[in-house]
Amino acid sequence: MPTYHITHRWSDEEALDAMREAADFFTKVDLPEGVEFLASYNFDGGCHVLWKAPSKEVLLGLLEGIDVPTFRKNMEITEVIQSYPPTIEYIIRLWY
């Protein structure tokens, strides 16, 4: 299953709204089959989040289905693959 890195950015003025949205999201949403929340790392002005999901479209649908405008506003989703320690998926991509 692919792993996705999502970067969310917000202004200082939006930080409180972002925290409310995050709390709302994790208390109200039912994750679809195959979607797994892995980790979140906060930084000044945003957060980095790791998910496992069948596709980028599934993640977009999940975020579009609830009221999280601050999180969606400056969001970037990238498929990532673990390179160290090397995984089978990483080695196969190197071979290609």
Secondary structure in CASP SS format (residue, H / E / C, confidence):
PFRMAT SS
TARGET T0000
AUTHOR 0000-0000-0000
METHOD secondary structure of the structure
MODEL  1
M C 1.00
P C 1.00
T E 1.00
Y E 1.00
H E 1.00
I E 1.00
T E 1.00
H E 1.00
R E 1.00
W C 1.00
S C 1.00
D H 1.00
E H 1.00
E H 1.00
A H 1.00
L H 1.00
D H 1.00
A H 1.00
M H 1.00
R H 1.00
E H 1.00
A H 1.00
A H 1.00
D H 1.00
F H 1.00
F H 1.00
T H 1.00
K H 1.00
V C 1.00
D C 1.00
L C 1.00
P C 1.00
E C 1.00
G C 1.00
V C 1.00
E E 1.00
F E 1.00
L E 1.00
A E 1.00
S E 1.00
Y E 1.00
N E 1.00
F E 1.00
D C 1.00
G C 1.00
G E 1.00
C E 1.00
H E 1.00
V E 1.00
L E 1.00
W E 1.00
K E 1.00
A C 1.00
P C 1.00
S C 1.00
K H 1.00
E H 1.00
V H 1.00
L H 1.00
L H 1.00
G H 1.00
L H 1.00
L H 1.00
E H 1.00
G C 1.00
I C 1.00
D C 1.00
V C 1.00
P H 1.00
T H 1.00
F H 1.00
R H 1.00
K H 1.00
N C 1.00
M E 1.00
E E 1.00
I E 1.00
T E 1.00
E E 1.00
V E 1.00
I C 1.00
Q C 1.00
S C 1.00
Y C 1.00
P C 1.00
P C 1.00
T C 1.00
I H 1.00
E H 1.00
Y H 1.00
I H 1.00
I H 1.00
R H 1.00
L H 1.00
W H 1.00
Y C 1.00
END
